[in-house]
Amino acid sequence: MIPLHDDNPTHINPVITIIIIVMCVLVFLWQQFLEPDAQQRLVYSFGVIPATLLGGQVLPPDLVRIPAWATLLTSMFLHGGWMHLIGNMLYLWIFGNNIEDVMGHKRFIVFYLTCGFGAALAQALPNVDSSIPMIGASGAISGVLGAYLLLYPRARVLVLIPLGIFTRILYLPAMAVLGFWFVLQIFSSLVIEDDQGGVAWGAHIGGFLTGMVLIPFFKNHHIPFFNPGHHKDPPQR
């Protein structure tokens, strides 16, 4: 199930959402110009490594560029491949503008980063001895998804559903799209080992829950929960 668009207009320009997307794309393009060895060193220097963040271990001196705590921030702007980047930016573009809309630019920055921090800690705390670096914006974006689910569960989301050689495009409520996404993260975290698949399922779950917990404190007070959204009727076909 791939979201393509949500039928939920906004009232302000999503300046911060756009800036985050541009920064992630520029950083990724910079990564691509590095030699493979330099790319790997970059990930270890600026990604979140639970063992160095919480486990008391220390990186080799030639890999230490910033304090371990600072990787909670830098890791959010690194990505491991084109599909990793595109998938994250697609979700951020579709759902981030509405969350920025209900809290304003400045609060959205704090909300987004805090969700990213919460996501990284949710992945790191159960795995404090892990030396596998975590990178990507998906933890912070998961927080955006959690907030969106509470605010606009009935908003219509246009999704692409691959069915083998056939595909189906249809509108579904955000509750179905994001609920399915969250259940998939939980299922995957239970059946896939931490060192397999290359996906930080715990970060996705932690970020999502962080967003749900924080949204009451960040949204404008006049915005209700379970809002149907300001959608327009889809075109007739």
C-alpha atoms as one frame of an Amber mdcrd trajectory, in Angstrom:
protein
   0.000   0.000   0.000   1.755   3.133  -1.269   0.239   6.546  -0.418   0.197
   9.011  -3.303  -1.764  11.992  -2.004  -4.088  13.037   0.798  -7.215  15.025
   0.069  -6.692  17.371   3.026  -5.701  20.931   2.034  -3.605  23.154   4.298
  -3.783  26.844   5.162  -0.075  27.704   5.367   2.862  26.938   3.133   4.723
  23.896   4.547   8.041  25.715   4.588   9.725  23.490   7.179   8.520  20.284
   5.540  10.010  21.450   2.253  13.286  22.510   3.904  13.665  19.107   5.580
  13.042  17.321   2.284  15.553  19.517   0.447  18.177  19.004   3.163  17.731
  15.213   3.114  17.999  15.133  -0.684  21.098  17.354  -0.748  22.840  15.332
   1.961  22.024  12.100   0.119  23.383  13.466  -3.163  26.558  14.446  -1.323
  26.793  10.895   0.026  26.650   9.563  -3.521  29.731  11.538  -4.540  31.817
   9.850  -1.840  33.793   6.684  -2.339  32.135   3.542  -0.893  34.607   3.410
   1.997  34.015   7.077   2.784  30.247   6.511   2.682  30.551   3.733   5.246
  32.760   5.846   7.489  30.233   8.684   7.227  27.437   6.409   8.451  29.484
   5.244  11.443  30.535   8.791  12.301  27.113  10.441  12.039  24.644   7.590
  12.516  23.221   6.603  15.903  25.126   3.620  17.316  23.439   2.313  20.497
  26.700   0.965  21.918  28.372   4.394  21.762  25.284   6.400  22.659  24.201
   4.329  25.667  26.534   1.372  26.054  29.723   3.162  26.995  31.684   2.024
  23.952  33.882   4.429  21.987  34.440   4.660  18.248  37.964   4.477  16.842
  39.469   7.983  16.947  39.462   8.345  13.165  35.647   7.905  13.123  34.847
  10.357  15.902  33.575  13.579  14.355  30.891  14.693  16.831  29.748  13.655
  20.324  27.613  10.501  20.397  24.538  12.451  21.554  24.758  14.724  18.493
  24.220  11.743  16.181  20.581  11.778  17.317  20.286  14.834  15.065  22.687
  14.092  12.227  21.369  10.563  11.671  17.984  11.987  10.623  19.471  13.487
   7.469  21.356  10.422   6.207  19.845   7.654   4.088  21.038   4.274   2.964
  19.779   4.229  -0.612  17.457   5.780  -3.159  14.395   3.774  -2.081  15.083
   4.595   1.567  15.179   8.298   0.720  12.226   8.319  -1.692   9.959   6.345
   0.628  10.683   8.613   3.585  10.301  11.829   1.625   7.050  10.643   0.045
   5.475  10.030   3.457   6.819  13.326   4.805   5.493  15.290   1.832   2.010
  13.744   2.001   1.451  13.910   5.769   3.953  16.464   7.068   2.293  19.536
   5.574  -0.918  18.970   7.561   0.964  18.516  10.822   2.989  21.647  10.191
  -0.302  23.368   9.395  -1.846  22.601  12.811   1.132  23.729  14.883   3.012
  26.340  12.863   6.573  26.340  11.583   8.551  26.746  14.815   6.657  24.177
  16.851   6.789  21.746  13.943  10.611  21.881  13.964  10.680  21.001  17.669
   8.003  18.329  17.248   9.735  16.694  14.290  13.161  16.572  15.945  11.742
  15.351  19.257   9.943  12.514  17.487  13.232  11.619  15.821  15.021  11.572
  19.169  12.283   9.439  20.709  12.426   7.031  17.792  16.197   6.602  18.033
  16.027   5.969  21.772  13.216   3.455  21.322  15.491   1.482  19.003  18.657
   1.956  21.058  17.425   1.270  24.594  16.592  -2.426  24.023  19.845  -2.874
  22.063  22.470  -0.955  24.024  25.245  -3.331  22.918  24.453  -2.999  19.224
  27.186  -1.529  17.036  24.902  -1.225  14.005  24.434   2.458  13.059  20.918
   3.814  12.535  20.274   6.432   9.872  17.228   7.898   8.194  14.329  10.260
   8.751  11.769   7.487   9.184  11.677   7.707  12.985  10.791  11.403  12.943
   8.353  10.873  10.078   6.712   8.074  12.049   5.925  10.687  14.687   4.226
  12.766  12.004   2.143   9.725  11.043   1.098   9.114  14.645  -0.020  12.724
  14.996  -1.891  12.606  11.690  -3.769   9.479  12.743  -5.123  11.230  15.848
  -5.982  14.432  14.023  -7.343  13.223  10.684  -8.285   9.524  10.873 -11.093
  10.024   8.332  -9.121  12.096   5.822  -9.026  10.425   2.424  -5.663   9.145
   1.200  -5.124   8.081  -2.389  -3.105   4.850  -2.352  -1.571   2.515  -4.870
  -2.066  -1.157  -4.032   0.196  -3.502  -6.032  -1.537  -6.790  -6.830   1.047
  -8.784  -8.754   0.952  -7.627 -12.360  -2.161  -5.594 -11.582  -2.455  -2.462
  -9.476  -5.369  -0.693  -7.870  -5.622   3.002  -7.079  -8.299   4.071  -4.627
  -9.109   6.377  -1.743  -8.928   4.963   1.768  -9.366   6.689   5.145  -6.120
   7.646   6.847  -7.101   5.354   9.711  -6.849   2.363   7.365  -3.614   3.474
   5.682  -1.713   4.493   8.804  -3.245   1.771  10.952  -2.072  -0.841   8.454
   1.379   0.768   8.390   1.666   0.679  12.191   0.475  -2.924  12.474   3.030
  -3.864   9.803   5.814  -2.292  11.871   4.781  -4.255  14.969   4.474  -7.507
  13.028   7.851  -6.986  11.369   9.520  -6.202  14.705   8.276  -9.536  16.058
   9.243 -11.779  13.149  12.420 -10.143  11.795  15.655 -10.285  13.774  17.296
  -6.951  14.655  20.329  -7.732  12.499  18.270  -8.711   9.460  16.469  -6.585
   6.898  18.282  -3.341   7.705  15.134  -1.646   9.064  14.859  -0.160  12.569
  11.313  -1.336  13.322  11.608  -0.232  16.951  12.402   3.308  15.826   9.284
   3.374  13.645   7.100   2.195  16.519   8.749   4.527  19.017   8.496   7.523
  16.715   4.833   6.819  15.970   3.943   6.590  19.658   6.015   9.682  20.452
   4.047  11.656  17.883   0.748  10.500  19.368   1.848  11.479  22.874   3.232
  14.881  21.865   0.578  16.139  19.459  -1.806  17.408  22.211   0.975  19.727
  23.428   2.009  21.015  19.997  -1.172  21.473  17.981  -3.104  24.732  18.009
  -5.716  24.478  20.768  -8.668  25.094  18.420  -7.803  22.087  16.241  -9.884
  19.096  17.421  -8.831  15.483  17.405 -10.519  13.083  14.969 -11.081  15.924
  12.526 -12.584  14.790   9.202 -10.211  17.111   7.346 -11.057  19.779   4.796
 -11.319  17.387   1.909 -12.860  17.860  -1.491 -14.933  15.299  -3.269 -12.763
  13.129  -5.549 -13.361  13.552  -9.267 -15.964  11.323 -10.845 -14.641   8.649
 -13.203
